[in-house]
Amino acid sequence: MTATSLSDLWEEHTAHEFNTRDTDATLQTMVDDAYVNHVPVMTGGYGKAELAAFYATDFIPRMPPDTKLTPVSRTIGTDQLVDEFIFSFTHTEAMPWMLPGVEPTDKFVEVPMVVVVRFRDGKLAHEHIYWDQASVLKQIGLLTDPSLPVFGAETAAKVMAGSDK
């Protein structure tokens, strides 16, 4: 696949996740044995059956209405794409994919994220998604010890400020 086709397929996939919120269309962009791993909390799934349940129950309908992805950088190889972005939302509903077992706090969160996407046979084969869970927990008020070396939304601001240099 060309760099443009990898980017276009990734854009289609994320549009189905965050805009149309269509589980079936999301899955159509993926190979049958695809997997998703939200590394900090180990949520996601392996294969289309698990991913269908995950997307339909824990991910797509559990995205707060003000969710926004702000691109920072994109790197594309021959069969892989790496996106860096700021993920922001107001924690107005349970988000079992990111905050399993945590009730809504109504707090606004901004956190840098990185996703590594592998492609195979013209579709997505895997997604490894990384973020600083301590920063998220601090922003929603669950991590309050000021002696810990943990920062909140300042991490997103610094990433955005550094992206212009």
N, C-alpha and C positions, 0 to 999 in steps of 0.2 A: 504494500500500500504506500502511496505517496504521503508526504507530510501533510498536504492539504486534505487528503481523504481521511487520515487519522484524526486530524483536528475537526473535520466536519462530522465524523461519526461520533466523536466525543461530545460535540456541541448538541447533536441530535439526542444522544443518550441523556445528557443533563437537562435538556429542554423537557423531555418526557418525565424526568424525576421532579423538577421544580416548577415547571410552567403548566404543562397539560396534566401533570400528576396522573399519568397513565401507566399502570403496572405492566400491562401486556405489551405496549409499545416500547417500554424500557427494556423488557426481556428480549424483544425481537432484535435488539442491537447487540446481544450477547451470545457467545457460543454455548452449547448445551451444558458443558462442564465448567462454566464460569464460576468465579467466586469473588466475594467482596469481604474485605477484612477492615473494619474500623479498629485499627491497632490499639489505641488507648483503652478501649473497653471490650474488645474482641467480639463485637456484634457483626452481623452480616449473614453470609450463608454460602454453601457450596452446592453447585448444580441448580438448574432452573426450578426444580420443585421447592427447594429451601429458599431460593431467592424470591420466588413468587410470593411465598408466605411472608418473608421478611419485608419486601417492598410494599405489599398490600396491607400489612398489619402494623409494622413497627416504624417504617420509614416514610413513605409518601404521605399517608394521611396524618402523620404526626409532625409535620413541618409547620412551625408557626407561620401565620399569614404574612408577617413582615420579613421573612427570611430573605437574605440577599447575599449573593456571591460577588465579590469585587475582585476582578482579576489583578494579579501582581505580575506573574511571569509564566511563560509556557516554554518548555523545551521538548523538542520532538526528535526522536531517533527513527530507526528503520521499522521497529515494531513496538515502540513504547512512547508514551507521552507523559510528561510530568507537569502538572499544573500547581502553581502556588497562588493562593487567593485568600482574601479575608472573608470569613463566614460570620455573618451577623444575624441576630434574631432577638426577639423578646420572648423570654421563657414563659409563654402563656399557656402551654399545655405540656403534658407528659411527653418526653422524647426518649423512648426506650432504646433507641439506636445510639444515642449519645450520652444520656443521663439515666441509665437503667435504675428504676426504683426511686427516682427523685421526683417529687411532686412539683408542679409549676411554682415559680417564685416571682413571676412578673418582672424579673430583672432583665435588662438589656445586656447582651453579650456580643463581643467582637473578638474573634480569635483567628490567628493565621492558621491555614490548613495547607497541607501538601497531599496530592494524590498522585500515585504512580499507576498508570494504566497500561496494561500489556494487551496487545491485539494479536489475534490469530484467525486465519481464514476469513478476513474481512469483517471481523466482529470483535467486541471486547472479550478478553479472556480472564482478566482479573483487575481488581482495584485494591490497592493498598492505600488507606487514608490515614493520615497522621495529623494530630493536633496536640496541643499542650492541655491535658485534662486539668491540671492544677490551676491553670489560668481560668478555665471555665468555672471550676468549683469556687474559685475566689470571687469571680464576678457575680455568681448567683448567691453568694453569702454562706457557702458551706465550708470554706477554708478561711478562717479568720485570724489565725495566729500571725501577728505582724513580724515575728522573728524569722518566719520561713522565707527563703529566697524565692518567692513566687510573685509574679506580677499579673495584673489583670489586662484591661483593654490597652494599656500602654504598649503591650507587645505588638498589637495590631497597628497602632499608630507609628511605632518605630519601623515596622516592615514597610508600611506605606511611604513613610518619609524617605526611607532608604531606597525605594524602588525608583525614585526620580533621579538618583545620582549615578 
